[in-house]
Amino acid sequence: MITETITWHEVSERLPDDNTTVMVCVPGSDEPVWLGYFEDGQWLYAEGFEAEGVVRWAAVPRGGLA
C-alpha cells in the first residue's frame, strides 16, 4: 500500500512557484478543491479561468511515482 501525506499551505504564508500545477482550496464553492496554478500575481484554475477565494494550496500527490 502506498500512502502520501498532503500538506496544505496558507496562501498568506507561502505561494507555489509560478505556473506549477497544484491543488487549490476555495471554501464555499460547490467543489472546494480544484487543480490550479499561480501566475503573475493571480490564481487560475487548470483550465485558465480566474480562481477567486483561494485560501490554501498543496502539491499534487505523485500517485506512487518516484
C-alpha positions in Angstrom: 0.0 0.0 0.0 1.3 3.5 -0.9 0.5 6.3 1.5 1.1 10.0 0.8 0.7 13.0 3.1 -0.9 16.1 1.7 0.5 19.3 3.2 -1.7 22.3 2.8 0.0 25.8 2.7 -1.8 29.0 3.6 -1.6 31.5 0.7 -0.9 34.3 3.2 2.3 32.4 4.3 3.6 30.8 1.1 2.9 30.6 -2.6 3.9 27.9 -5.1 6.3 28.5 -8.0 4.7 30.3 -10.9 3.0 28.0 -13.4 3.2 24.9 -11.2 0.0 22.9 -11.1 -1.2 22.4 -7.5 -4.4 21.6 -5.7 -6.2 24.8 -4.6 -8.8 25.1 -1.8 -11.7 27.5 -2.4 -14.0 27.2 0.6 -17.7 27.8 0.0 -17.6 26.6 -3.6 -19.6 23.6 -4.8 -16.3 21.7 -5.2 -13.8 23.2 -2.7 -10.7 21.5 -4.1 -9.5 22.0 -7.7 -6.3 21.9 -9.8 -4.9 25.3 -10.4 -1.8 27.5 -10.6 -0.4 30.9 -9.6 0.7 33.2 -12.3 1.5 36.9 -12.5 0.0 37.6 -9.1 -3.3 35.7 -9.6 -4.7 32.3 -9.1 -6.1 30.4 -12.1 -7.9 27.1 -12.4 -6.1 24.5 -14.6 -8.4 25.5 -17.5 -7.2 29.0 -17.3 -10.2 30.7 -15.6 -9.6 33.0 -12.7 -9.9 31.4 -9.3 -11.1 33.8 -6.6 -11.0 33.0 -3.0 -8.1 30.5 -2.9 -7.0 30.2 0.8 -4.7 27.2 0.6 -2.8 25.1 -1.8 -1.0 21.7 -1.8 1.3 19.9 -4.2 -0.5 17.3 -6.4 0.1 13.8 -5.0 2.5 11.8 -7.1 0.3 8.7 -7.0 3.2 6.4 -6.1 5.5 7.7 -8.9 9.1 8.0 -7.8 
